[in-house]
Amino acid sequence: MENQKTSLEMFVRHITLFTTYKKIRLHYKRIKYILITYGSLAVVFAYIVNVWKNVGIEKHYLKDKRDYLSKMQTLNLSKDWFTGSIPFWLSVIDEFDFQNKNINILEIGSWEGLSSHFILSTFPNAHLTCVDTWEGADEHRDGTDATTEILTDIENKFNSNLSQFESRLTKFKGTSYSFFENNPTKSIYDFIYVDGSHHCDDVMIDAVKCFEKLKVGGVMIFDDYFWQHYKNAIENPAAAINLFLRMKKGAYKIIRMYYQLIIIKEESRY
């Protein structure tokens, strides 16, 4: 019996050490990636600080995440690229008291509407504008993240999944570039989610244009900061996001960083 107990303790210790090694290796690789995609030391620092915060956030909002996972079972989805971010979004929503305010939200890239559904379910008094071509991006059209069958039905699924929120939803079918060019409205947004084309050129345009439309005190979320579809690292989102952050230094604060990066817009100090 004593031998069995000792063996179990050794097994648990080895598993713990292996898990710790994997986590350290992941963080090392991510910090290295930040730097090779022109990230500043401030971004590296934000990542390190948030490593510790993120564990607590995930635990604190675990029940809320599970509640939404149960709710989303009614949706028609082929992929779930979103729900891992729910605890971090909820922490920001609570910290800045967004939930029950009458706010204007912009989403660049909506796919089948999972994140859109979460937004409209979580913000009962919000109006959401969704911008998408509903044709997929490079990683979908080359077969990496979607099949031809999935691509032909994206928009239908979006329409079905969001049908209950029609009165609080504006749908723009087209590229984000055409949205900003052809809709020169004076709309200012309280909350913006950037998840459109992931090529660095498109991400840079979305970052700059969305930041222009974000009110001071508003929150902007960049999806897939650590996404690495393109072989050349600087063609991926992180390179564009890092250059944007350098360009707008003094006009924002990084408030969360994990696989996504979340900022709040501040009055420029320059």
Solvent accessible surface area in square Angstrom, and as a share of the most:
residue,aa,sasa,rsa
1,M,193,0.86
2,E,124,0.55
3,N,121,0.62
4,Q,126,0.56
5,K,116,0.49
6,T,61,0.35
7,S,67,0.44
8,L,111,0.55
9,E,84,0.37
10,M,94,0.42
11,F,125,0.52
12,V,83,0.47
13,R,135,0.49
14,H,109,0.49
15,I,83,0.42
16,T,75,0.43
17,L,109,0.54
18,F,119,0.50
19,T,57,0.33
20,T,61,0.36
21,Y,124,0.47
22,K,112,0.48
23,K,117,0.49
24,I,109,0.55
25,R,129,0.47
26,L,79,0.39
27,H,50,0.22
28,Y,138,0.52
29,K,112,0.47
30,R,50,0.18
31,I,43,0.22
32,K,108,0.46
33,Y,12,0.05
34,I,0,0.00
35,L,88,0.44
36,I,92,0.47
37,T,0,0.00
38,Y,99,0.38
39,G,5,0.05
40,S,29,0.19
41,L,141,0.70
42,A,69,0.53
43,V,3,0.02
44,V,15,0.09
45,F,135,0.56
46,A,12,0.09
47,Y,3,0.01
48,I,74,0.38
49,V,51,0.29
50,N,6,0.03
51,V,24,0.14
52,W,191,0.67
53,K,104,0.44
54,N,17,0.09
55,V,81,0.47
56,G,41,0.40
57,I,23,0.12
58,E,84,0.38
59,K,152,0.65
60,H,134,0.60
61,Y,22,0.08
62,L,74,0.37
63,K,143,0.60
64,D,65,0.34
65,K,49,0.21
66,R,148,0.54
67,D,75,0.39
68,Y,11,0.04
69,L,54,0.27
70,S,76,0.49
71,K,105,0.44
72,M,18,0.08
73,Q,131,0.58
74,T,120,0.70
75,L,24,0.12
76,N,79,0.41
77,L,43,0.21
78,S,42,0.27
79,K,75,0.32
80,D,66,0.34
81,W,123,0.43
82,F,9,0.04
83,T,8,0.05
84,G,46,0.45
85,S,9,0.06
86,I,0,0.00
87,P,4,0.02
88,F,9,0.04
89,W,0,0.00
90,L,23,0.11
91,S,7,0.05
92,V,0,0.00
93,I,2,0.01
94,D,80,0.41
95,E,101,0.45
96,F,55,0.23
97,D,96,0.50
98,F,10,0.04
99,Q,73,0.33
100,N,110,0.56
101,K,95,0.40
102,N,133,0.68
103,I,11,0.06
104,N,41,0.21
105,I,0,0.00
106,L,0,0.00
107,E,0,0.00
108,I,4,0.02
109,G,9,0.09
110,S,5,0.03
111,W,38,0.13
112,E,2,0.01
113,G,0,0.00
114,L,13,0.06
115,S,10,0.07
116,S,0,0.00
117,H,6,0.03
118,F,5,0.02
119,I,0,0.00
120,L,1,0.01
121,S,35,0.23
122,T,12,0.07
123,F,0,0.00
124,P,65,0.41
125,N,69,0.35
126,A,2,0.01
127,H,65,0.29
128,L,0,0.00
129,T,12,0.07
130,C,0,0.00
131,V,2,0.01
132,D,23,0.12
133,T,36,0.21
134,W,11,0.04
135,E,110,0.49
136,G,12,0.12
137,A,17,0.13
138,D,61,0.32
139,E,8,0.04
140,H,21,0.09
141,R,139,0.51
142,D,87,0.45
143,G,51,0.49
144,T,83,0.48
145,D,36,0.19
146,A,6,0.05
147,T,77,0.45
148,T,106,0.62
149,E,141,0.63
150,I,30,0.15
151,L,37,0.18
152,T,104,0.60
153,D,49,0.25
154,I,0,0.00
155,E,41,0.18
156,N,92,0.47
157,K,26,0.11
158,F,1,0.00
159,N,67,0.35
160,S,70,0.45
161,N,8,0.04
162,L,2,0.01
163,S,61,0.40
164,Q,132,0.59
165,F,20,0.08
166,E,126,0.57
167,S,107,0.69
168,R,54,0.20
169,L,29,0.15
170,T,62,0.36
171,K,74,0.31
172,F,43,0.18
173,K,117,0.49
174,G,18,0.17
175,T,73,0.42
176,S,20,0.13
177,Y,125,0.47
178,S,27,0.17
179,F,19,0.08
180,F,20,0.08
181,E,93,0.42
182,N,106,0.55
183,N,46,0.23
184,P,113,0.71
185,T,72,0.42
186,K,191,0.81
187,S,39,0.25
188,I,85,0.43
189,Y,11,0.04
190,D,17,0.09
191,F,1,0.00
192,I,0,0.00
193,Y,4,0.01
194,V,8,0.05
195,D,38,0.20
196,G,19,0.18
197,S,42,0.27
198,H,15,0.07
199,H,43,0.19
200,C,23,0.14
201,D,88,0.46
202,D,57,0.29
203,V,8,0.05
204,M,48,0.21
205,I,67,0.34
206,D,2,0.01
207,A,0,0.00
208,V,38,0.22
209,K,62,0.26
210,C,0,0.00
211,F,9,0.04
212,E,101,0.45
213,K,36,0.15
214,L,3,0.01
215,K,87,0.37
216,V,72,0.42
217,G,32,0.31
218,G,0,0.00
219,V,0,0.00
220,M,0,0.00
221,I,0,0.00
222,F,1,0.00
223,D,16,0.08
224,D,20,0.10
225,Y,0,0.00
226,F,10,0.04
227,W,32,0.11
228,Q,112,0.50
229,H,53,0.24
230,Y,34,0.13
231,K,211,0.90
232,N,76,0.39
233,A,24,0.19
234,I,68,0.34
235,E,57,0.25
236,N,1,0.01
237,P,2,0.01
238,A,0,0.00
239,A,3,0.02
240,A,3,0.02
241,I,1,0.00
242,N,1,0.01
243,L,77,0.38
244,F,0,0.00
245,L,3,0.02
246,R,124,0.45
247,M,111,0.50
248,K,56,0.24
249,K,137,0.58
250,G,4,0.04
251,A,11,0.09
252,Y,36,0.14
253,K,116,0.49
254,I,31,0.16
255,I,13,0.06
256,R,22,0.08
257,M,0,0.00
258,Y,18,0.07
259,Y,78,0.30
260,Q,3,0.01
261,L,0,0.00
262,I,0,0.00
263,I,0,0.00
264,I,19,0.10
265,K,33,0.14
266,E,59,0.27
267,E,125,0.56
268,S,65,0.42
269,R,166,0.61
270,Y,181,0.69
